[in-house]
Amino acid sequence: MEKETGVLVIAGACLLVLFMVLVKRKAELFLNFCLRAVMGAISIYGINLLLAVWEIPCSVGINLLSLLASGIFGFSGVSLLYAIAAFRFL
């Protein structure tokens, strides 16, 4: 009986450690996504201001789609959004 209890305690501890590692990794990915989305929104806002000062009619709105693009792809996503916006004027 003691042997079975010991095996169950060891298996439970291993599952607990695996769960903690998985939760930590998911939290890190979520935090990374949120930081990229916020930095993307700030850069979109700044680029829109620069384009308005230079009187270039190519702006990108800050909405859920642009936040998702910048959150997933980072600055490449912001560049992609501006490339799509510029392609409309060609």
PDB file of N, CA, C and O in Angstrom:
ATOM      1  N   MET A   1       0.816  -1.190   0.000  1.00  0.00           N
ATOM      2  CA  MET A   1       0.000   0.000   0.000  1.00  0.00           C
ATOM      3  C   MET A   1       0.863   1.259   0.000  1.00  0.00           C
ATOM      4  O   MET A   1       0.559   2.218  -0.710  1.00  0.00           O
ATOM      5  N   GLU A   2       1.925   1.265   0.780  1.00  0.00           N
ATOM      6  CA  GLU A   2       2.808   2.433   0.840  1.00  0.00           C
ATOM      7  C   GLU A   2       3.510   2.656  -0.492  1.00  0.00           C
ATOM      8  O   GLU A   2       3.750   3.798  -0.885  1.00  0.00           O
ATOM      9  N   LYS A   3       3.839   1.580  -1.185  1.00  0.00           N
ATOM     10  CA  LYS A   3       4.526   1.695  -2.466  1.00  0.00           C
ATOM     11  C   LYS A   3       3.611   2.374  -3.502  1.00  0.00           C
ATOM     12  O   LYS A   3       4.066   3.224  -4.268  1.00  0.00           O
ATOM     13  N   GLU A   4       2.350   2.004  -3.520  1.00  0.00           N
ATOM     14  CA  GLU A   4       1.398   2.606  -4.456  1.00  0.00           C
ATOM     15  C   GLU A   4       1.173   4.081  -4.141  1.00  0.00           C
ATOM     16  O   GLU A   4       1.063   4.898  -5.055  1.00  0.00           O
ATOM     17  N   THR A   5       1.105   4.423  -2.876  1.00  0.00           N
ATOM     18  CA  THR A   5       0.918   5.812  -2.464  1.00  0.00           C
ATOM     19  C   THR A   5       2.121   6.651  -2.869  1.00  0.00           C
ATOM     20  O   THR A   5       1.969   7.780  -3.335  1.00  0.00           O
ATOM     21  N   GLY A   6       3.317   6.098  -2.691  1.00  0.00           N
ATOM     22  CA  GLY A   6       4.539   6.809  -3.083  1.00  0.00           C
ATOM     23  C   GLY A   6       4.590   7.067  -4.573  1.00  0.00           C
ATOM     24  O   GLY A   6       4.992   8.146  -5.008  1.00  0.00           O
ATOM     25  N   VAL A   7       4.181   6.072  -5.368  1.00  0.00           N
ATOM     26  CA  VAL A   7       4.166   6.228  -6.822  1.00  0.00           C
ATOM     27  C   VAL A   7       3.151   7.304  -7.223  1.00  0.00           C
ATOM     28  O   VAL A   7       3.425   8.121  -8.102  1.00  0.00           O
ATOM     29  N   LEU A   8       1.988   7.302  -6.582  1.00  0.00           N
ATOM     30  CA  LEU A   8       0.979   8.320  -6.885  1.00  0.00           C
ATOM     31  C   LEU A   8       1.451   9.722  -6.505  1.00  0.00           C
ATOM     32  O   LEU A   8       1.180  10.680  -7.229  1.00  0.00           O
ATOM     33  N   VAL A   9       2.148   9.854  -5.389  1.00  0.00           N
ATOM     34  CA  VAL A   9       2.670  11.159  -4.972  1.00  0.00           C
ATOM     35  C   VAL A   9       3.721  11.649  -5.966  1.00  0.00           C
ATOM     36  O   VAL A   9       3.718  12.823  -6.336  1.00  0.00           O
ATOM     37  N   ILE A  10       4.614  10.769  -6.402  1.00  0.00           N
ATOM     38  CA  ILE A  10       5.651  11.152  -7.376  1.00  0.00           C
ATOM     39  C   ILE A  10       5.004  11.526  -8.712  1.00  0.00           C
ATOM     40  O   ILE A  10       5.398  12.517  -9.327  1.00  0.00           O
ATOM     41  N   ALA A  11       4.022  10.752  -9.168  1.00  0.00           N
ATOM     42  CA  ALA A  11       3.343  11.053 -10.431  1.00  0.00           C
ATOM     43  C   ALA A  11       2.597  12.383 -10.326  1.00  0.00           C
ATOM     44  O   ALA A  11       2.604  13.172 -11.271  1.00  0.00           O
ATOM     45  N   GLY A  12       1.955  12.635  -9.184  1.00  0.00           N
ATOM     46  CA  GLY A  12       1.262  13.906  -8.990  1.00  0.00           C
ATOM     47  C   GLY A  12       2.216  15.087  -8.997  1.00  0.00           C
ATOM     48  O   GLY A  12       1.904  16.138  -9.557  1.00  0.00           O
ATOM     49  N   ALA A  13       3.383  14.919  -8.375  1.00  0.00           N
ATOM     50  CA  ALA A  13       4.380  15.994  -8.359  1.00  0.00           C
ATOM     51  C   ALA A  13       4.893  16.275  -9.770  1.00  0.00           C
ATOM     52  O   ALA A  13       5.092  17.429 -10.149  1.00  0.00           O
ATOM     53  N   CYS A  14       5.107  15.204 -10.548  1.00  0.00           N
ATOM     54  CA  CYS A  14       5.562  15.393 -11.937  1.00  0.00           C
ATOM     55  C   CYS A  14       4.509  16.119 -12.763  1.00  0.00           C
ATOM     56  O   CYS A  14       4.846  17.009 -13.543  1.00  0.00           O
ATOM     57  N   LEU A  15       3.248  15.758 -12.606  1.00  0.00           N
ATOM     58  CA  LEU A  15       2.182  16.441 -13.328  1.00  0.00           C
ATOM     59  C   LEU A  15       2.065  17.905 -12.901  1.00  0.00           C
ATOM     60  O   LEU A  15       1.806  18.776 -13.732  1.00  0.00           O
ATOM     61  N   LEU A  16       2.252  18.172 -11.636  1.00  0.00           N
ATOM     62  CA  LEU A  16       2.209  19.547 -11.148  1.00  0.00           C
ATOM     63  C   LEU A  16       3.332  20.389 -11.748  1.00  0.00           C
ATOM     64  O   LEU A  16       3.107  21.533 -12.141  1.00  0.00           O
ATOM     65  N   VAL A  17       4.529  19.833 -11.820  1.00  0.00           N
ATOM     66  CA  VAL A  17       5.661  20.553 -12.414  1.00  0.00           C
ATOM     67  C   VAL A  17       5.418  20.796 -13.898  1.00  0.00           C
ATOM     68  O   VAL A  17       5.684  21.892 -14.391  1.00  0.00           O
ATOM     69  N   LEU A  18       4.917  19.796 -14.618  1.00  0.00           N
ATOM     70  CA  LEU A  18       4.617  19.978 -16.043  1.00  0.00           C
ATOM     71  C   LEU A  18       3.543  21.043 -16.248  1.00  0.00           C
ATOM     72  O   LEU A  18       3.640  21.845 -17.177  1.00  0.00           O
ATOM     73  N   PHE A  19       2.521  21.061 -15.393  1.00  0.00           N
ATOM     74  CA  PHE A  19       1.475  22.066 -15.483  1.00  0.00           C
ATOM     75  C   PHE A  19       2.032  23.469 -15.248  1.00  0.00           C
ATOM     76  O   PHE A  19       1.671  24.411 -15.952  1.00  0.00           O
ATOM     77  N   MET A  20       2.908  23.602 -14.259  1.00  0.00           N
ATOM     78  CA  MET A  20       3.494  24.918 -13.963  1.00  0.00           C
ATOM     79  C   MET A  20       4.346  25.417 -15.120  1.00  0.00           C
ATOM     80  O   MET A  20       4.306  26.605 -15.439  1.00  0.00           O
ATOM     81  N   VAL A  21       5.112  24.542 -15.754  1.00  0.00           N
ATOM     82  CA  VAL A  21       5.942  24.930 -16.899  1.00  0.00           C
ATOM     83  C   VAL A  21       5.052  25.351 -18.067  1.00  0.00           C
ATOM     84  O   VAL A  21       5.343  26.335 -18.747  1.00  0.00           O
ATOM     85  N   LEU A  22       3.972  24.611 -18.301  1.00  0.00           N
ATOM     86  CA  LEU A  22       3.061  24.931 -19.396  1.00  0.00           C
ATOM     87  C   LEU A  22       2.377  26.280 -19.175  1.00  0.00           C
ATOM     88  O   LEU A  22       2.262  27.077 -20.106  1.00  0.00           O
ATOM     89  N   VAL A  23       1.927  26.535 -17.960  1.00  0.00           N
ATOM     90  CA  VAL A  23       1.270  27.806 -17.656  1.00  0.00           C
ATOM     91  C   VAL A  23       2.253  28.964 -17.787  1.00  0.00           C
ATOM     92  O   VAL A  23       1.888  30.031 -18.279  1.00  0.00           O
ATOM     93  N   LYS A  24       3.489  28.766 -17.354  1.00  0.00           N
ATOM     94  CA  LYS A  24       4.497  29.823 -17.469  1.00  0.00           C
ATOM     95  C   LYS A  24       4.765  30.153 -18.934  1.00  0.00           C
ATOM     96  O   LYS A  24       4.883  31.323 -19.298  1.00  0.00           O
ATOM     97  N   ARG A  25       4.860  29.133 -19.765  1.00  0.00           N
ATOM     98  CA  ARG A  25       5.141  29.371 -21.185  1.00  0.00           C
ATOM     99  C   ARG A  25       3.965  30.089 -21.844  1.00  0.00           C
ATOM    100  O   ARG A  25       4.174  31.005 -22.639  1.00  0.00           O
ATOM    101  N   LYS A  26       2.736  29.688 -21.528  1.00  0.00           N
ATOM    102  CA  LYS A  26       1.561  30.344 -22.105  1.00  0.00           C
ATOM    103  C   LYS A  26       1.486  31.798 -21.660  1.00  0.00           C
ATOM    104  O   LYS A  26       1.156  32.675 -22.458  1.00  0.00           O
ATOM    105  N   ALA A  27       1.788  32.058 -20.406  1.00  0.00           N
ATOM    106  CA  ALA A  27       1.757  33.433 -19.898  1.00  0.00           C
ATOM    107  C   ALA A  27       2.816  34.275 -20.601  1.00  0.00           C
ATOM    108  O   ALA A  27       2.574  35.441 -20.915  1.00  0.00           O
ATOM    109  N   GLU A  28       3.982  33.695 -20.849  1.00  0.00           N
ATOM    110  CA  GLU A  28       5.046  34.420 -21.543  1.00  0.00           C
ATOM    111  C   GLU A  28       4.631  34.752 -22.972  1.00  0.00           C
ATOM    112  O   GLU A  28       4.880  35.861 -23.445  1.00  0.00           O
ATOM    113  N   LEU A  29       4.000  33.801 -23.667  1.00  0.00           N
ATOM    114  CA  LEU A  29       3.540  34.054 -25.033  1.00  0.00           C
ATOM    115  C   LEU A  29       2.459  35.126 -25.061  1.00  0.00           C
ATOM    116  O   LEU A  29       2.462  35.985 -25.943  1.00  0.00           O
ATOM    117  N   PHE A  30       1.539  35.083 -24.109  1.00  0.00           N
ATOM    118  CA  PHE A  30       0.466  36.085 -24.048  1.00  0.00           C
ATOM    119  C   PHE A  30       1.032  37.465 -23.758  1.00  0.00           C
ATOM    120  O   PHE A  30       0.610  38.447 -24.370  1.00  0.00           O
ATOM    121  N   LEU A  31       1.977  37.553 -22.838  1.00  0.00           N
ATOM    122  CA  LEU A  31       2.592  38.836 -22.518  1.00  0.00           C
ATOM    123  C   LEU A  31       3.361  39.378 -23.720  1.00  0.00           C
ATOM    124  O   LEU A  31       3.316  40.578 -23.993  1.00  0.00           O
ATOM    125  N   ASN A  32       4.061  38.511 -24.436  1.00  0.00           N
ATOM    126  CA  ASN A  32       4.803  38.924 -25.628  1.00  0.00           C
ATOM    127  C   ASN A  32       3.841  39.457 -26.692  1.00  0.00           C
ATOM    128  O   ASN A  32       4.111  40.480 -27.321  1.00  0.00           O
ATOM    129  N   PHE A  33       2.720  38.763 -26.891  1.00  0.00           N
ATOM    130  CA  PHE A  33       1.714  39.219 -27.855  1.00  0.00           C
ATOM    131  C   PHE A  33       1.169  40.593 -27.472  1.00  0.00           C
ATOM    132  O   PHE A  33       1.045  41.479 -28.319  1.00  0.00           O
ATOM    133  N   CYS A  34       0.848  40.762 -26.198  1.00  0.00           N
ATOM    134  CA  CYS A  34       0.288  42.046 -25.737  1.00  0.00           C
ATOM    135  C   CYS A  34       1.283  43.188 -25.910  1.00  0.00           C
ATOM    136  O   CYS A  34       0.903  44.284 -26.323  1.00  0.00           O
ATOM    137  N   LEU A  35       2.538  42.943 -25.602  1.00  0.00           N
ATOM    138  CA  LEU A  35       3.553  43.994 -25.768  1.00  0.00           C
ATOM    139  C   LEU A  35       3.728  44.370 -27.226  1.00  0.00           C
ATOM    140  O   LEU A  35       3.850  45.550 -27.554  1.00  0.00           O
ATOM    141  N   ARG A  36       3.742  43.365 -28.116  1.00  0.00           N
ATOM    142  CA  ARG A  36       3.868  43.673 -29.544  1.00  0.00           C
ATOM    143  C   ARG A  36       2.657  44.435 -30.056  1.00  0.00           C
ATOM    144  O   ARG A  36       2.799  45.334 -30.885  1.00  0.00           O
ATOM    145  N   ALA A  37       1.457  44.088 -29.571  1.00  0.00           N
ATOM    146  CA  ALA A  37       0.247  44.788 -30.007  1.00  0.00           C
ATOM    147  C   ALA A  37       0.260  46.243 -29.540  1.00  0.00           C
ATOM    148  O   ALA A  37      -0.102  47.140 -30.302  1.00  0.00           O
ATOM    149  N   VAL A  38       0.670  46.479 -28.308  1.00  0.00           N
ATOM    150  CA  VAL A  38       0.727  47.857 -27.788  1.00  0.00           C
ATOM    151  C   VAL A  38       1.783  48.665 -28.534  1.00  0.00           C
ATOM    152  O   VAL A  38       1.532  49.806 -28.924  1.00  0.00           O
ATOM    153  N   MET A  39       2.959  48.083 -28.734  1.00  0.00           N
ATOM    154  CA  MET A  39       4.010  48.794 -29.473  1.00  0.00           C
ATOM    155  C   MET A  39       3.595  49.028 -30.923  1.00  0.00           C
ATOM    156  O   MET A  39       3.952  50.052 -31.506  1.00  0.00           O
ATOM    157  N   GLY A  40       2.852  48.102 -31.508  1.00  0.00           N
ATOM    158  CA  GLY A  40       2.343  48.292 -32.864  1.00  0.00           C
ATOM    159  C   GLY A  40       1.350  49.428 -32.933  1.00  0.00           C
ATOM    160  O   GLY A  40       1.376  50.214 -33.880  1.00  0.00           O
ATOM    161  N   ALA A  41       0.465  49.531 -31.939  1.00  0.00           N
ATOM    162  CA  ALA A  41      -0.505  50.626 -31.916  1.00  0.00           C
ATOM    163  C   ALA A  41       0.197  51.964 -31.761  1.00  0.00           C
ATOM    164  O   ALA A  41      -0.182  52.944 -32.402  1.00  0.00           O
ATOM    165  N   ILE A  42       1.218  52.010 -30.911  1.00  0.00           N
ATOM    166  CA  ILE A  42       1.978  53.260 -30.735  1.00  0.00           C
ATOM    167  C   ILE A  42       2.700  53.638 -32.018  1.00  0.00           C
ATOM    168  O   ILE A  42       2.731  54.810 -32.393  1.00  0.00           O
ATOM    169  N   SER A  43       3.287  52.643 -32.701  1.00  0.00           N
ATOM    170  CA  SER A  43       4.002  52.965 -33.938  1.00  0.00           C
ATOM    171  C   SER A  43       3.030  53.359 -35.049  1.00  0.00           C
ATOM    172  O   SER A  43       3.352  54.234 -35.852  1.00  0.00           O
ATOM    173  N   ILE A  44       1.859  52.742 -35.118  1.00  0.00           N
ATOM    174  CA  ILE A  44       0.859  53.142 -36.113  1.00  0.00           C
ATOM    175  C   ILE A  44       0.429  54.586 -35.865  1.00  0.00           C
ATOM    176  O   ILE A  44       0.312  55.374 -36.803  1.00  0.00           O
ATOM    177  N   TYR A  45       0.196  54.925 -34.609  1.00  0.00           N
ATOM    178  CA  TYR A  45      -0.192  56.293 -34.270  1.00  0.00           C
ATOM    179  C   TYR A  45       0.906  57.285 -34.674  1.00  0.00           C
ATOM    180  O   TYR A  45       0.617  58.333 -35.252  1.00  0.00           O
ATOM    181  N   GLY A  46       2.145  56.957 -34.372  1.00  0.00           N
ATOM    182  CA  GLY A  46       3.261  57.845 -34.721  1.00  0.00           C
ATOM    183  C   GLY A  46       3.452  57.984 -36.221  1.00  0.00           C
ATOM    184  O   GLY A  46       3.681  59.085 -36.723  1.00  0.00           O
ATOM    185  N   ILE A  47       3.359  56.875 -36.936  1.00  0.00           N
ATOM    186  CA  ILE A  47       3.517  56.926 -38.394  1.00  0.00           C
ATOM    187  C   ILE A  47       2.372  57.714 -39.024  1.00  0.00           C
ATOM    188  O   ILE A  47       2.590  58.475 -39.967  1.00  0.00           O
ATOM    189  N   ASN A  48       1.147  57.536 -38.506  1.00  0.00           N
ATOM    190  CA  ASN A  48       0.012  58.314 -39.018  1.00  0.00           C
ATOM    191  C   ASN A  48       0.230  59.810 -38.802  1.00  0.00           C
ATOM    192  O   ASN A  48      -0.108  60.617 -39.669  1.00  0.00           O
ATOM    193  N   LEU A  49       0.794  60.186 -37.646  1.00  0.00           N
ATOM    194  CA  LEU A  49       1.094  61.600 -37.411  1.00  0.00           C
ATOM    195  C   LEU A  49       2.128  62.125 -38.390  1.00  0.00           C
ATOM    196  O   LEU A  49       1.969  63.220 -38.931  1.00  0.00           O
ATOM    197  N   LEU A  50       3.184  61.359 -38.623  1.00  0.00           N
ATOM    198  CA  LEU A  50       4.212  61.783 -39.588  1.00  0.00           C
ATOM    199  C   LEU A  50       3.638  61.918 -40.993  1.00  0.00           C
ATOM    200  O   LEU A  50       3.939  62.876 -41.704  1.00  0.00           O
ATOM    201  N   LEU A  51       2.814  60.956 -41.389  1.00  0.00           N
ATOM    202  CA  LEU A  51       2.224  61.037 -42.728  1.00  0.00           C
ATOM    203  C   LEU A  51       1.271  62.222 -42.849  1.00  0.00           C
ATOM    204  O   LEU A  51       1.169  62.821 -43.920  1.00  0.00           O
ATOM    205  N   ALA A  52       0.583  62.564 -41.783  1.00  0.00           N
ATOM    206  CA  ALA A  52      -0.313  63.730 -41.815  1.00  0.00           C
ATOM    207  C   ALA A  52       0.487  65.019 -41.919  1.00  0.00           C
ATOM    208  O   ALA A  52       0.084  65.944 -42.623  1.00  0.00           O
ATOM    209  N   VAL A  53       1.628  65.087 -41.218  1.00  0.00           N
ATOM    210  CA  VAL A  53       2.475  66.286 -41.299  1.00  0.00           C
ATOM    211  C   VAL A  53       3.040  66.442 -42.705  1.00  0.00           C
ATOM    212  O   VAL A  53       3.127  67.556 -43.221  1.00  0.00           O
ATOM    213  N   TRP A  54       3.422  65.337 -43.320  1.00  0.00           N
ATOM    214  CA  TRP A  54       3.977  65.375 -44.673  1.00  0.00           C
ATOM    215  C   TRP A  54       2.892  65.396 -45.744  1.00  0.00           C
ATOM    216  O   TRP A  54       3.203  65.389 -46.935  1.00  0.00           O
ATOM    217  N   GLU A  55       1.634  65.420 -45.342  1.00  0.00           N
ATOM    218  CA  GLU A  55       0.475  65.470 -46.227  1.00  0.00           C
ATOM    219  C   GLU A  55       0.433  64.306 -47.211  1.00  0.00           C
ATOM    220  O   GLU A  55       0.121  64.483 -48.389  1.00  0.00           O
ATOM    221  N   ILE A  56       0.750  63.128 -46.717  1.00  0.00           N
ATOM    222  CA  ILE A  56       0.660  61.901 -47.514  1.00  0.00           C
ATOM    223  C   ILE A  56      -0.622  61.185 -47.093  1.00  0.00           C
ATOM    224  O   ILE A  56      -0.761  60.811 -45.929  1.00  0.00           O
ATOM    225  N   PRO A  57      -1.558  60.988 -48.017  1.00  0.00           N
ATOM    226  CA  PRO A  57      -2.867  60.425 -47.642  1.00  0.00           C
ATOM    227  C   PRO A  57      -2.863  58.895 -47.527  1.00  0.00           C
ATOM    228  O   PRO A  57      -3.643  58.215 -48.194  1.00  0.00           O
ATOM    229  N   CYS A  58      -2.013  58.381 -46.711  1.00  0.00           N
ATOM    230  CA  CYS A  58      -1.907  56.931 -46.530  1.00  0.00           C
ATOM    231  C   CYS A  58      -1.854  56.651 -45.031  1.00  0.00           C
ATOM    232  O   CYS A  58      -0.787  56.716 -44.421  1.00  0.00           O
ATOM    233  N   SER A  59      -2.998  56.341 -44.444  1.00  0.00           N
ATOM    234  CA  SER A  59      -3.013  56.095 -43.007  1.00  0.00           C
ATOM    235  C   SER A  59      -3.663  54.744 -42.727  1.00  0.00           C
ATOM    236  O   SER A  59      -4.448  54.233 -43.526  1.00  0.00           O
ATOM    237  N   VAL A  60      -3.321  54.189 -41.590  1.00  0.00           N
ATOM    238  CA  VAL A  60      -3.871  52.913 -41.141  1.00  0.00           C
ATOM    239  C   VAL A  60      -4.616  53.169 -39.849  1.00  0.00           C
ATOM    240  O   VAL A  60      -4.104  53.841 -38.953  1.00  0.00           O
ATOM    241  N   GLY A  61      -5.815  52.638 -39.750  1.00  0.00           N
ATOM    242  CA  GLY A  61      -6.598  52.807 -38.538  1.00  0.00           C
ATOM    243  C   GLY A  61      -6.144  51.840 -37.446  1.00  0.00           C
ATOM    244  O   GLY A  61      -5.629  50.757 -37.724  1.00  0.00           O
ATOM    245  N   ILE A  62      -6.345  52.250 -36.222  1.00  0.00           N
ATOM    246  CA  ILE A  62      -6.032  51.376 -35.091  1.00  0.00           C
ATOM    247  C   ILE A  62      -7.329  50.676 -34.705  1.00  0.00           C
ATOM    248  O   ILE A  62      -8.217  51.284 -34.106  1.00  0.00           O
ATOM    249  N   ASN A  63      -7.435  49.404 -35.047  1.00  0.00           N
ATOM    250  CA  ASN A  63      -8.617  48.615 -34.741  1.00  0.00           C
ATOM    251  C   ASN A  63      -8.174  47.199 -34.367  1.00  0.00           C
ATOM    252  O   ASN A  63      -6.980  46.933 -34.227  1.00  0.00           O
ATOM    253  N   LEU A  64      -9.124  46.309 -34.209  1.00  0.00           N
ATOM    254  CA  LEU A  64      -8.810  44.947 -33.776  1.00  0.00           C
ATOM    255  C   LEU A  64      -7.924  44.229 -34.787  1.00  0.00           C
ATOM    256  O   LEU A  64      -7.001  43.514 -34.396  1.00  0.00           O
ATOM    257  N   LEU A  65      -8.187  44.405 -36.070  1.00  0.00           N
ATOM    258  CA  LEU A  65      -7.397  43.740 -37.093  1.00  0.00           C
ATOM    259  C   LEU A  65      -5.947  44.230 -37.111  1.00  0.00           C
ATOM    260  O   LEU A  65      -5.022  43.428 -37.234  1.00  0.00           O
ATOM    261  N   SER A  66      -5.753  45.521 -36.990  1.00  0.00           N
ATOM    262  CA  SER A  66      -4.381  46.040 -36.984  1.00  0.00           C
ATOM    263  C   SER A  66      -3.647  45.641 -35.706  1.00  0.00           C
ATOM    264  O   SER A  66      -2.443  45.389 -35.741  1.00  0.00           O
ATOM    265  N   LEU A  67      -4.361  45.581 -34.572  1.00  0.00           N
ATOM    266  CA  LEU A  67      -3.725  45.121 -33.334  1.00  0.00           C
ATOM    267  C   LEU A  67      -3.366  43.645 -33.408  1.00  0.00           C
ATOM    268  O   LEU A  67      -2.321  43.234 -32.904  1.00  0.00           O
ATOM    269  N   LEU A  68      -4.223  42.845 -34.032  1.00  0.00           N
ATOM    270  CA  LEU A  68      -3.896  41.428 -34.216  1.00  0.00           C
ATOM    271  C   LEU A  68      -2.693  41.244 -35.132  1.00  0.00           C
ATOM    272  O   LEU A  68      -1.817  40.423 -34.860  1.00  0.00           O
ATOM    273  N   ALA A  69      -2.653  42.013 -36.220  1.00  0.00           N
ATOM    274  CA  ALA A  69      -1.530  41.905 -37.148  1.00  0.00           C
ATOM    275  C   ALA A  69      -0.219  42.306 -36.484  1.00  0.00           C
ATOM    276  O   ALA A  69       0.798  41.632 -36.646  1.00  0.00           O
ATOM    277  N   SER A  70      -0.244  43.405 -35.735  1.00  0.00           N
ATOM    278  CA  SER A  70       0.990  43.835 -35.081  1.00  0.00           C
ATOM    279  C   SER A  70       1.327  42.928 -33.902  1.00  0.00           C
ATOM    280  O   SER A  70       2.504  42.758 -33.584  1.00  0.00           O
ATOM    281  N   GLY A  71       0.336  42.346 -33.251  1.00  0.00           N
ATOM    282  CA  GLY A  71       0.600  41.436 -32.142  1.00  0.00           C
ATOM    283  C   GLY A  71       1.182  40.118 -32.603  1.00  0.00           C
ATOM    284  O   GLY A  71       2.056  39.560 -31.939  1.00  0.00           O
ATOM    285  N   ILE A  72       0.715  39.619 -33.721  1.00  0.00           N
ATOM    286  CA  ILE A  72       1.204  38.335 -34.226  1.00  0.00           C
ATOM    287  C   ILE A  72       2.530  38.504 -34.960  1.00  0.00           C
ATOM    288  O   ILE A  72       3.469  37.743 -34.722  1.00  0.00           O
ATOM    289  N   PHE A  73       2.618  39.496 -35.853  1.00  0.00           N
ATOM    290  CA  PHE A  73       3.790  39.635 -36.708  1.00  0.00           C
ATOM    291  C   PHE A  73       4.793  40.689 -36.240  1.00  0.00           C
ATOM    292  O   PHE A  73       5.902  40.748 -36.770  1.00  0.00           O
ATOM    293  N   GLY A  74       4.435  41.513 -35.272  1.00  0.00           N
ATOM    294  CA  GLY A  74       5.346  42.546 -34.785  1.00  0.00           C
ATOM    295  C   GLY A  74       5.416  43.712 -35.756  1.00  0.00           C
ATOM    296  O   GLY A  74       4.416  44.085 -36.370  1.00  0.00           O
ATOM    297  N   PHE A  75       6.616  44.290 -35.890  1.00  0.00           N
ATOM    298  CA  PHE A  75       6.771  45.442 -36.779  1.00  0.00           C
ATOM    299  C   PHE A  75       6.556  45.058 -38.238  1.00  0.00           C
ATOM    300  O   PHE A  75       6.168  45.901 -39.047  1.00  0.00           O
ATOM    301  N   SER A  76       6.803  43.805 -38.582  1.00  0.00           N
ATOM    302  CA  SER A  76       6.523  43.346 -39.948  1.00  0.00           C
ATOM    303  C   SER A  76       5.040  43.456 -40.263  1.00  0.00           C
ATOM    304  O   SER A  76       4.668  43.769 -41.394  1.00  0.00           O
ATOM    305  N   GLY A  77       4.195  43.201 -39.277  1.00  0.00           N
ATOM    306  CA  GLY A  77       2.753  43.348 -39.469  1.00  0.00           C
ATOM    307  C   GLY A  77       2.355  44.788 -39.694  1.00  0.00           C
ATOM    308  O   GLY A  77       1.481  45.073 -40.513  1.00  0.00           O
ATOM    309  N   VAL A  78       2.995  45.711 -38.969  1.00  0.00           N
ATOM    310  CA  VAL A  78       2.729  47.137 -39.170  1.00  0.00           C
ATOM    311  C   VAL A  78       3.166  47.541 -40.578  1.00  0.00           C
ATOM    312  O   VAL A  78       2.452  48.272 -41.264  1.00  0.00           O
ATOM    313  N   SER A  79       4.326  47.073 -41.006  1.00  0.00           N
ATOM    314  CA  SER A  79       4.807  47.368 -42.359  1.00  0.00           C
ATOM    315  C   SER A  79       3.850  46.804 -43.404  1.00  0.00           C
ATOM    316  O   SER A  79       3.593  47.445 -44.422  1.00  0.00           O
ATOM    317  N   LEU A  80       3.327  45.615 -43.157  1.00  0.00           N
ATOM    318  CA  LEU A  80       2.373  45.004 -44.075  1.00  0.00           C
ATOM    319  C   LEU A  80       1.094  45.833 -44.173  1.00  0.00           C
ATOM    320  O   LEU A  80       0.545  46.002 -45.262  1.00  0.00           O
ATOM    321  N   LEU A  81       0.623  46.343 -43.054  1.00  0.00           N
ATOM    322  CA  LEU A  81      -0.581  47.180 -43.066  1.00  0.00           C
ATOM    323  C   LEU A  81      -0.366  48.444 -43.889  1.00  0.00           C
ATOM    324  O   LEU A  81      -1.248  48.851 -44.644  1.00  0.00           O
ATOM    325  N   TYR A  82       0.797  49.063 -43.746  1.00  0.00           N
ATOM    326  CA  TYR A  82       1.079  50.267 -44.535  1.00  0.00           C
ATOM    327  C   TYR A  82       1.314  49.939 -46.000  1.00  0.00           C
ATOM    328  O   TYR A  82       1.009  50.762 -46.863  1.00  0.00           O
ATOM    329  N   ALA A  83       1.843  48.772 -46.302  1.00  0.00           N
ATOM    330  CA  ALA A  83       2.009  48.367 -47.699  1.00  0.00           C
ATOM    331  C   ALA A  83       0.638  48.158 -48.351  1.00  0.00           C
ATOM    332  O   ALA A  83       0.437  48.531 -49.506  1.00  0.00           O
ATOM    333  N   ILE A  84      -0.287  47.574 -47.624  1.00  0.00           N
ATOM    334  CA  ILE A  84      -1.640  47.388 -48.155  1.00  0.00           C
ATOM    335  C   ILE A  84      -2.319  48.748 -48.337  1.00  0.00           C
ATOM    336  O   ILE A  84      -2.988  48.967 -49.347  1.00  0.00           O
ATOM    337  N   ALA A  85      -2.159  49.651 -47.391  1.00  0.00           N
ATOM    338  CA  ALA A  85      -2.744  50.984 -47.488  1.00  0.00           C
ATOM    339  C   ALA A  85      -2.138  51.754 -48.663  1.00  0.00           C
ATOM    340  O   ALA A  85      -2.858  52.468 -49.361  1.00  0.00           O
ATOM    341  N   ALA A  86      -0.837  51.624 -48.892  1.00  0.00           N
ATOM    342  CA  ALA A  86      -0.187  52.317 -50.002  1.00  0.00           C
ATOM    343  C   ALA A  86      -0.601  51.697 -51.345  1.00  0.00           C
ATOM    344  O   ALA A  86      -0.675  52.399 -52.353  1.00  0.00           O
ATOM    345  N   PHE A  87      -0.864  50.407 -51.360  1.00  0.00           N
ATOM    346  CA  PHE A  87      -1.259  49.744 -52.602  1.00  0.00           C
ATOM    347  C   PHE A  87      -2.611  50.239 -53.100  1.00  0.00           C
ATOM    348  O   PHE A  87      -2.884  50.201 -54.299  1.00  0.00           O
ATOM    349  N   ARG A  88      -3.458  50.704 -52.181  1.00  0.00           N
ATOM    350  CA  ARG A  88      -4.768  51.243 -52.594  1.00  0.00           C
ATOM    351  C   ARG A  88      -4.606  52.507 -53.426  1.00  0.00           C
ATOM    352  O   ARG A  88      -5.471  52.815 -54.246  1.00  0.00           O
ATOM    353  N   PHE A  89      -3.517  53.244 -53.233  1.00  0.00           N
ATOM    354  CA  PHE A  89      -3.341  54.522 -53.940  1.00  0.00           C
ATOM    355  C   PHE A  89      -2.586  54.377 -55.254  1.00  0.00           C
ATOM    356  O   PHE A  89      -2.387  55.365 -55.961  1.00  0.00           O
ATOM    357  N   LEU A  90      -2.169  53.178 -55.590  1.00  0.00           N
ATOM    358  CA  LEU A  90      -1.454  52.998 -56.855  1.00  0.00           C
ATOM    359  C   LEU A  90      -2.391  52.872 -58.033  1.00  0.00           C
ATOM    360  O   LEU A  90      -1.939  52.716 -59.167  1.00  0.00           O
TER     361      LEU A  90
END
